[in-house]
Amino acid sequence: MSRRRLVLVALVLLVVSGTGYAGLRTAYHHARDQRDLADLTRSSPWPQEQLLIPDGVPRAGTVGWLERGGLDIAYPLRTADGRAVPVLWRLRVPQPATGLPDGVDCDTPRLRTCTDLGGRGTLVVTHQTDNSDPSTALYRTDGGRVRAIEVQGPDAVEVDELIAALTRVHPPSDAELLDLLRHDGYQTDWS
């Protein structure tokens, strides 16, 4: 066998083995992602295809949690005047009696003021008290789920902007869910 043929055969073997390695590595990462996604969504009260997330959530500064009570996403909401206001967007299981998430009630006016906005939702303003910080939240019942957005802190946000954040939603892709739920340092037996 000539030297040229030997180099050509070695080059072909190198390309084939490199391609095979890349394929195996891609398959490994895909399988790991699928296992992580199954683990991270296991406690969800709904199947993955029924989950919703807000449109336009930035990747930076966003984190999510999914547990049997529902999905929470903390992110900076970009307002019409250009501010980035910290909010907590939630997809929760409603209480049968009130239709609001667990822990939210409108029976204590000293603590909360609730305003029915008709089909647009319920606006809940939590007042400053000895054991609570002021906040503004909007809740909207969506079948067997409640969508909610809460402004974390004293920043004022227009009700229409809160309604838009609750209305403009989409089912997340696998990659979006992994970005939200797989936090830095997340590790399982197979990661």
C-alpha positions in Angstrom: 0.0 0.0 0.0 1.4 3.4 -1.0 2.0 6.1 1.5 -0.6 8.3 -0.1 -3.3 5.6 0.3 -2.3 5.0 3.9 -2.7 8.7 4.6 -6.1 8.7 2.8 -7.3 5.7 4.8 -6.1 7.3 8.1 -7.9 10.5 7.2 -11.2 8.7 6.3 -11.0 6.8 9.6 -10.4 10.0 11.6 -13.4 11.7 9.9 -15.7 8.7 10.5 -14.6 8.3 14.1 -15.0 12.1 14.8 -18.4 12.1 13.3 -19.4 9.0 15.3 -18.1 10.6 18.5 -20.1 13.9 17.8 -23.2 11.8 17.2 -22.8 9.9 20.4 -22.1 13.0 22.4 -25.3 14.7 20.9 -27.4 11.6 21.7 -26.0 11.6 25.3 -26.9 15.3 25.8 -30.3 14.8 24.4 -31.0 11.8 26.6 -29.7 13.7 29.7 -32.0 16.7 28.8 -35.0 14.4 28.5 -34.3 12.7 31.9 -33.7 16.1 33.5 -36.9 17.5 32.0 -38.9 14.5 33.3 -37.4 14.9 36.7 -38.0 18.7 36.9 -41.6 18.4 35.7 -42.6 15.3 37.7 -44.4 17.2 40.5 -46.4 19.4 38.1 -50.2 19.4 38.6 -50.6 19.4 34.8 -49.1 17.6 31.9 -46.2 19.5 30.3 -48.3 20.4 27.2 -50.8 22.3 29.5 -48.1 24.5 31.0 -47.9 28.1 29.9 -45.1 30.7 30.2 -45.3 34.5 29.4 -44.1 35.7 26.1 -40.9 37.7 25.9 -39.3 36.5 29.2 -35.6 37.4 29.1 -33.2 34.6 29.7 -30.9 36.8 31.9 -32.3 37.3 35.4 -35.1 34.8 35.0 -35.6 31.7 37.2 -38.6 29.3 37.5 -39.9 26.6 39.9 -42.4 23.9 39.3 -44.0 21.9 42.1 -47.4 20.4 42.8 -49.0 23.8 43.5 -48.0 25.1 40.1 -45.3 27.1 38.2 -43.6 30.3 39.4 -41.4 32.4 37.2 -39.4 35.4 38.6 -38.3 37.8 35.9 -37.8 41.5 35.2 -41.0 42.8 33.4 -40.1 45.5 30.8 -42.6 48.3 31.2 -43.8 50.8 28.6 -41.5 53.5 30.1 -38.5 51.2 29.8 -38.1 50.1 33.5 -37.3 46.5 34.4 -39.7 45.8 37.3 -39.2 42.5 39.2 -42.3 40.4 39.0 -43.4 36.9 40.0 -45.6 35.3 37.2 -47.5 32.2 38.4 -49.6 29.4 37.0 -51.3 27.9 40.1 -53.9 25.5 41.3 -56.9 27.5 42.5 -58.6 27.2 45.9 -62.2 25.8 45.3 -63.9 28.4 47.5 -62.3 31.5 46.1 -60.7 30.6 42.7 -57.5 32.3 43.9 -54.2 30.5 44.7 -53.5 29.1 48.1 -52.6 31.8 50.6 -54.4 34.6 48.8 -57.7 35.8 50.3 -59.7 39.0 50.1 -61.3 38.7 53.6 -58.9 41.0 55.4 -59.3 44.5 54.1 -56.6 45.9 56.4 -54.2 43.6 54.7 -55.5 43.4 51.1 -57.8 45.4 48.9 -59.4 43.3 46.1 -61.0 44.8 42.9 -63.0 42.6 40.5 -62.0 43.7 36.9 -64.7 41.5 35.3 -63.3 39.1 32.8 -59.9 40.8 33.0 -59.2 39.3 36.5 -59.0 40.4 40.1 -56.6 43.1 41.2 -55.2 42.5 44.7 -53.2 45.3 46.5 -51.4 44.1 49.6 -50.8 46.9 52.1 -47.8 47.6 54.2 -48.4 46.0 57.7 -46.2 44.7 60.4 -46.0 41.3 58.7 -46.4 42.1 55.0 -44.7 44.1 52.3 -46.7 46.1 49.9 -47.3 44.5 46.5 -49.8 44.6 43.6 -51.0 41.4 41.9 -53.4 40.5 39.2 -55.2 37.1 39.2 -57.1 35.5 36.3 -58.9 32.2 36.4 -58.1 30.0 33.5 -60.2 26.8 33.8 -58.5 24.6 36.4 -55.6 27.0 36.7 -55.1 30.6 37.9 -52.6 32.9 36.1 -51.1 35.5 38.4 -48.6 38.2 38.2 -47.3 40.0 41.3 -45.1 43.1 41.3 -42.4 42.5 43.8 -42.0 45.7 45.7 -43.3 49.3 45.6 -42.8 49.8 41.8 -46.0 51.0 40.1 -47.0 49.1 37.0 -50.1 49.9 34.9 -52.9 47.3 35.1 -52.9 47.0 31.3 -49.3 45.9 31.4 -50.1 43.3 34.0 -53.0 42.1 31.9 -50.7 41.9 28.9 -48.2 39.7 30.8 -51.0 37.4 31.8 -52.6 37.2 28.4 -49.5 36.9 26.1 -48.5 33.4 26.9 -47.4 30.2 25.1 -46.7 26.6 25.8 -43.0 26.3 26.5 -40.7 24.2 24.4 -38.5 21.6 26.2 -35.5 23.9 25.9 -37.4 26.8 27.5 -38.5 24.7 30.4 -34.9 23.4 30.9 -33.6 27.0 30.8 -36.2 28.0 33.4 -36.1 25.0 35.8 -32.5 23.7 35.6 -30.7 26.1 37.8 -26.9 26.5 38.0 -25.5 23.6 39.9 -28.6 21.4 39.2 -27.4 17.8 39.2 -29.1 14.4 39.3 -27.6 10.9 39.3 -27.4 11.0 35.6 -26.4 14.6 34.9 
